[in-house]
C-alpha cells in the first residue's frame, strides 16, 4: 500500500476510509478475483483493487508442499493528514 497516494482534494478535506477486500491468489501467484467486504470510500477501494491487480506476482500458499489457491482478506484503513 506504499504506492497509495491521496489527491490534494482528499488531503484538504481530511479524507478517511476503510477497505476490507478478499483476494484470491492462484497457484501461479496471480490474483484471479477480488471482493469487497467493506469499502467506506469507493475511490479508495478502486485504487486498492487496482494496486493489487497490478502488483508483481505474489508468493502462493502451499498445501501438502504444493502451490495452492488461497483466499486472503486484506484490511486497510486510510486517513489523510490535512495540509496546514
Secondary structure as UniProt FT lines:
FT   TURN            2..3
FT   HELIX           8..13
FT   STRAND          16..25
FT   TURN            27..28
FT   STRAND          31..39
FT   HELIX           42..53
FT   STRAND          61..63
FT   TURN            64..65
FT   STRAND          66..68
FT   STRAND          70..79
//
